[in-house]
Amino acid sequence: MDHIKSGIEALQKQDLEGAAKHFNLAIEENPNDPVGYVNFGNLLMRMNELEKAERFFQRAIELDDKAATAYYGLGSMYYTGEMYEKAIQQLMEAVSLGLDEGDVHYLLGMSLQQTGQEKLALPYLQRAAELEDRDAAIVFQYGLALANAGEVDTAQKVLLDLLEWSPKHSDAHYNVGVAYLYQQQFEKALAYMDKALEAQPDHEMAMHGKAQIELIMEQIENEE
């Protein structure tokens, strides 16, 4: 029996006990194969047993220091625990070993942002958005990173593209509105604040943005 495959299938069915059983058997049958340890680490992380998960990922690396998924597992675990410097180190290693998946680049980009390294974060978030171009959370964070880097027009395009297939994304509507406000296109800015509030009526930043834009438009009208 392929216990790794059976364990992953059990995990997909939310059968954590069954997954643990299969991954444990995989380790017993092949104690020098890092794959079993990586999968058990992923299971423990899902169970919020972070210290135990760390030991399994580290054991996988001891067995194979080129096991990219083990570094990714450690990085993901450190990110979950808000240990961003450690997360960066492990995720960088995973990428350098050739792991080219959206989640890896996304977590690396977000970890870099959390440590104030916005410019370094941008290419990783861009790669994540390329690989996961229908993941709204990833694409939105890429758009936000562009805006924070001063690339407002490009950010706006990314967010408008996102709204084509995720039209109820209130934060995307809000940030497109902010971009139009920055460009002094007040009517369009107001329209997107309204769309944000339509998608999420209690969106406080959109409420504030709408009030600010209406005040600006009123002042312009009075000056005319």
Salt bridges, closest charged atoms under 4 A:
GLU29 OE2 - HIS3 NE2 3.28
GLU62 OE1 - ARG59 NH1 3.09
ASP100 OD1 - HIS105 NE2 2.79
ASP100 OD2 - ARG127 NH2 2.57
GLU130 OE1 - ARG127 NH1 3.19
ASP161 OD2 - LYS157 NZ 3.18
ASP171 OD1 - HIS203 NE2 2.69
ASP194 OD1 - LYS210 NZ 2.97
